[in-house]
Amino acid sequence: MDAIELTPEHPVPQLGEWAETAEREGFDTAFVSHHYNNRDEFVALAEMARATDRIRLGPGVVNPAETHPVTLASRMATLDELAGGRGVFGVGPGDAATLSNLGLDPERPLRLVLETMQVARELWNGERVDHDGTFEAVDAGLNYEAGSIPVYVGAQGPHMTRMAAKYADGLLYNGSHPRDLAWAAERVAEGLDERPTGRGDFDFAAYASVSVADEEATAREAARPPVAFIAGSAPEPVLERHGLDVERAARVGEHVAAGAFTEAFEAVSEEMIDAFSVAGTPETVAERVAALLETADSLVVGSPLGPEPGEAIGLAREALRLARR
């Protein structure tokens, strides 16, 4: 999978145009990120489906803490129908910094994601569902036909990563550094050892935050916003793995949660940019991506792409071609 992430901080028609560009450049999958303070990802995905013919489309990732899992399953099935079977369901525990704005703090995020995936598959298979776990459903079902949709779990921690390898079709691992990918590969191997027979192939995708531009410094500056969200919610073991200042990362997270984004972005250190993004010229990005693909099966070119997203789509594709050589 050569995938791209588009963020609905931009207007929906613009995302449709960029999805068309990504398809023309040769990307095979496009994900749309989800945060309550951006535009709705499923509306954006519907526009992207209208604008494209071949590229697979899905949320990257939606979380079931905000929206009932049965409703999410129906929205995903609707997108898949609209896109002619090109849907990919990206689901994960959500961003802690923004979930706190909604007064949400799921007690069992792993169980919630797993149960969401299992119930969604039952609904898409035409079954009626009774469920009593991290959420409830009583005789729930879809009154229209839905097909089989691949499920990718967004993860960063050890338990969610293992669970994805055991039960999902793929993993969207939130990592941009070979050190993190090597650690995640060990967790993936543990999950695959327990994967049920007949579950099918598994795709380990590095969901990297990529910023690419003709000028190195410009690309690195554009990486600050996504790095702030990643660093601000990164578990302490991840910060320690990169020798990052835990207290500084906590301050970044506090700024994000408070909506003080300028302060959050300014608090991001150069070391955080190195740890949590792939930023630079196409040649620099290609070198880093090649290192990631020594471990991962696939790559998602995550936001921000670069200071000029429309131009960065082509530059990112160039970097991927160089990396795969």
RADACOR-V922805 format. One record per residue. PSI is psi in degrees with one decimal (NA if undefined). Layout:
psi
PSI
PSI
//
This chain:
psi
124.2
102.1
163.6
148.7
132.8
139.7
132.7
29.4
-16.5
156.0
148.6
-45.3
-33.7
-40.1
-36.1
-43.4
-42.2
-34.7
-40.3
-39.8
-44.6
-41.4
-43.9
-34.4
-14.6
5.0
142.6
-9.6
142.2
125.0
151.4
126.2
159.8
120.9
138.6
-27.7
3.2
178.2
160.6
129.2
-33.0
-31.8
-43.6
-43.0
-35.0
-41.9
-38.9
-34.9
-40.1
-33.4
-8.5
169.2
-31.9
-31.7
137.5
150.9
140.4
167.5
143.7
78.2
156.0
153.6
142.7
6.7
-31.7
-35.7
137.8
135.3
-34.4
-40.2
-40.7
-42.9
-39.6
-40.6
-40.5
-39.7
-36.3
-44.7
-43.6
-40.7
-46.7
-37.3
6.5
40.5
20.5
15.8
146.3
122.5
105.5
119.0
142.5
-178.8
-12.7
163.8
119.1
-38.2
-40.8
-29.5
-33.4
-27.3
-25.1
6.5
26.7
134.1
80.7
131.5
-33.7
70.4
-35.0
-47.4
-38.4
-45.3
-44.2
-46.7
-35.2
-45.9
-45.1
-44.2
-39.8
-44.3
-39.5
-43.2
-44.5
-25.1
2.1
8.3
156.3
142.5
129.8
125.6
134.1
93.7
-121.3
-14.3
166.8
145.0
133.9
113.2
44.7
143.6
163.6
138.2
26.0
160.5
140.1
151.8
-174.4
128.8
127.5
142.3
124.3
131.2
127.1
129.7
158.9
-34.5
168.4
-42.7
-43.2
-37.4
-45.5
-43.3
-41.5
-45.6
-28.7
-38.0
-24.4
172.7
-21.8
165.4
130.2
90.3
123.2
82.5
142.2
7.3
138.5
-31.8
-41.6
-38.8
-37.6
-41.7
-44.2
-35.8
-34.8
-40.5
-38.3
-44.7
-39.3
-42.5
-39.9
-29.2
-25.3
9.1
130.4
144.4
134.1
1.9
-21.4
-178.7
158.5
135.5
114.4
104.1
130.4
116.4
85.4
144.9
108.3
131.6
116.6
135.6
170.2
-25.1
128.3
-49.3
-37.8
-41.3
-41.5
-37.9
-38.8
-16.8
-12.7
-45.5
-53.7
-33.8
-35.6
-44.0
-38.5
-50.8
-36.8
-21.6
8.3
135.7
151.3
-39.8
-32.8
-43.0
-43.5
-32.1
-30.2
5.6
32.2
154.5
111.3
-40.7
-38.6
-41.3
-38.1
-38.4
-40.1
-46.6
-38.2
-41.3
-42.5
-46.8
-31.9
-3.9
11.6
71.3
-35.6
-46.2
-37.9
-45.1
-37.6
-27.7
-10.1
129.1
163.4
-35.2
-35.6
-40.3
-42.4
-38.6
-36.2
13.3
166.6
103.3
134.9
-158.9
167.3
-36.8
-43.2
-45.6
-40.0
-41.1
-44.2
-40.6
-40.4
-38.2
-38.1
-39.3
-5.9
-22.0
-47.3
155.2
-34.7
171.2
135.9
119.8
97.7
169.7
153.4
-0.2
-46.4
178.6
-27.1
90.5
-40.6
-42.6
-34.4
-25.8
-46.6
-39.5
-39.3
-39.9
-38.0
-43.1
-39.8
-41.1
-43.0
-41.4
-38.1
-6.6
NA
//
